[in-house]
């Protein structure tokens, strides 16, 4: 007796084929860790996350021609984007007058040292309370404004992200 399949596999053979293919696929997937199939969800580095969640509020005063800028406050910062904020934080404070003048030329960020970074003192009351810059006695907790309050904060998660970013070298 001869059988002619005419391009079709008999139903029993088709079932066996599908089962074999399914087992092969299952074996292949079980060898691949599930984590490898999940995309990275962190949304960028610590600084970008802090900017996106909270630091962007600083742009109300710290951007070119900001409507809320106050004369005599820091003039070199630009928080109009995360990249511009990161770049402008590489320098030191400029344009401060009055009680704040003692902080001119103090580094906003000291890579690897959040406790010595003016940015941390400006946004975190704990850092501000112990902030001390050698050779700059006029830049103390009394001279540093609480910038976190001015922008509706502090956001403790964003502060932790900024601290982690500085501790990691502020790259």
C-alpha positions as semicolon CSV with decimal commas, in nm:
position;residue;x (nm);y (nm);z (nm)
1;X;0,000;0,000;0,000
2;X;0,144;0,335;-0,097
3;X;0,050;0,663;0,055
4;X;0,040;0,990;-0,124
5;X;0,066;1,290;0,110
6;X;0,038;1,560;-0,155
7;X;0,241;1,805;0,055
8;X;0,057;1,725;0,377
9;X;0,194;1,551;0,681
10;X;-0,049;1,303;0,838
11;X;-0,205;1,445;1,155
12;X;-0,020;1,209;1,394
13;X;0,317;1,295;1,236
14;X;0,229;1,667;1,241
15;X;0,149;1,649;1,611
16;X;0,481;1,481;1,685
17;X;0,665;1,742;1,475
18;X;0,495;2,034;1,654
19;X;0,565;1,881;1,994
20;X;0,932;1,830;1,906
21;X;0,964;2,188;1,780
22;X;0,794;2,319;2,094
23;X;1,029;2,121;2,319
24;X;1,331;2,248;2,126
25;X;1,211;2,607;2,166
26;X;1,143;2,557;2,536
27;X;1,491;2,410;2,584
28;X;1,650;2,704;2,404
29;X;1,457;2,958;2,612
30;X;1,537;2,786;2,939
31;X;1,909;2,815;2,858
32;X;1,871;3,195;2,820
33;X;1,831;3,385;3,147
34;X;1,502;3,575;3,157
35;X;1,684;3,892;3,265
36;X;1,860;3,902;2,929
37;X;1,521;3,941;2,761
38;X;1,420;4,244;2,969
39;X;1,535;4,586;2,841
40;X;1,729;4,825;3,064
41;X;1,473;5,039;3,245
42;X;1,689;5,271;3,455
43;X;1,633;5,579;3,235
44;X;1,994;5,697;3,231
45;X;2,260;5,780;3,486
46;X;2,195;5,916;3,835
47;X;2,230;6,279;3,729
48;X;1,987;6,246;3,437
49;X;1,735;6,072;3,662
50;X;1,771;6,345;3,926
51;X;1,734;6,615;3,661
52;X;1,426;6,454;3,508
53;X;1,256;6,401;3,842
54;X;1,341;6,723;4,024
55;X;1,650;6,927;3,931
56;X;1,481;7,059;3,616
57;X;1,291;7,292;3,851
58;X;1,614;7,486;3,900
59;X;1,567;7,619;3,547
60;X;1,312;7,872;3,679
61;X;1,610;8,078;3,800
62;X;1,915;7,917;3,640
63;X;1,881;7,959;3,263
64;X;1,977;8,245;3,036
65;X;1,714;8,519;3,079
66;X;1,516;8,319;3,338
67;X;1,203;8,506;3,443
68;X;1,254;8,419;3,812
69;X;1,626;8,499;3,829
70;X;1,723;8,714;4,124
71;X;2,002;8,973;4,085
72;X;2,313;8,882;4,283
73;X;2,254;8,508;4,267
74;X;2,464;8,256;4,078
75;X;2,481;8,353;3,711
76;X;2,677;8,081;3,532
77;X;2,441;7,786;3,577
78;X;2,214;7,677;3,295
79;X;1,954;7,417;3,390
80;X;1,758;7,442;3,064
81;X;1,847;7,076;2,990
82;X;2,021;6,791;3,171
83;X;2,325;6,819;2,941
84;X;2,357;7,196;2,991
85;X;2,315;7,160;3,368
86;X;2,581;6,889;3,382
87;X;2,822;7,105;3,175
88;X;2,765;7,423;3,376
89;X;2,820;7,236;3,705
90;X;3,179;7,165;3,601
91;X;3,286;7,513;3,710
92;X;3,258;7,723;4,021
93;X;3,001;7,973;4,144
94;X;3,013;8,318;3,985
95;X;2,824;8,644;4,021
96;X;2,725;8,601;4,385
97;X;2,690;8,922;4,587
98;X;2,612;9,015;4,946
99;X;2,607;8,728;5,196
100;X;2,665;8,478;4,915
101;X;2,984;8,640;4,775
102;X;3,205;8,415;4,988
103;X;3,104;8,119;4,769
104;X;3,228;8,271;4,442
105;X;3,475;8,034;4,272
106;X;3,377;7,741;4,496
107;X;3,333;7,424;4,289
108;X;2,974;7,316;4,236
109;X;3,090;6,957;4,209
110;X;3,405;6,795;4,347
111;X;3,413;6,456;4,172
112;X;3,405;6,173;4,424
113;X;3,335;6,410;4,715
114;X;2,969;6,503;4,759
115;X;3,041;6,653;5,103
116;X;3,274;6,911;4,940
117;X;3,036;6,997;4,654
118;X;2,848;7,327;4,664
119;X;2,561;7,168;4,472
120;X;2,496;6,924;4,756
121;X;2,509;7,204;5,014
122;X;2,257;7,404;4,811
123;X;2,001;7,122;4,784
124;X;2,050;6,915;5,101
125;X;2,021;7,054;5,454
126;X;2,241;6,778;5,604
127;X;2,522;6,854;5,358
128;X;2,477;7,229;5,414
129;X;2,508;7,194;5,794
130;X;2,857;7,044;5,765
131;X;2,977;7,224;5,451
132;X;3,324;7,375;5,488
133;X;3,562;7,489;5,215
134;X;3,926;7,540;5,309
135;X;4,032;7,897;5,237
136;X;3,671;8,013;5,192
137;X;3,542;8,101;5,541
138;X;3,266;8,310;5,383
139;X;3,117;8,005;5,214
140;X;2,951;7,832;5,505
141;X;2,607;7,699;5,589
142;X;2,506;8,057;5,680
143;X;2,595;8,186;5,332
144;X;2,434;7,906;5,131
145;X;2,070;7,944;5,042
146;X;1,840;7,647;5,070
147;X;1,773;7,605;4,699
148;X;1,563;7,295;4,759
149;X;1,293;7,498;4,931
150;X;1,287;7,757;4,652
151;X;1,192;7,496;4,393
152;X;0,949;7,292;4,600
153;X;1,161;7,021;4,752
154;X;1,361;6,857;4,867
155;X;1,304;6,542;4,671
156;X;1,502;6,287;4,871
157;X;1,531;6,045;4,579
158;X;1,678;6,316;4,354
159;X;1,916;6,425;4,630
160;X;2,034;6,064;4,669
161;X;2,084;6,040;4,291
162;X;2,290;6,362;4,283
163;X;2,498;6,236;4,577
164;X;2,557;5,901;4,401
165;X;2,649;6,078;4,075
166;X;2,909;6,296;4,251
167;X;3,043;6,002;4,455
168;X;3,088;5,803;4,132
169;X;3,304;6,078;3,985
170;X;3,037;6,305;3,832
171;X;3,098;6,179;3,481
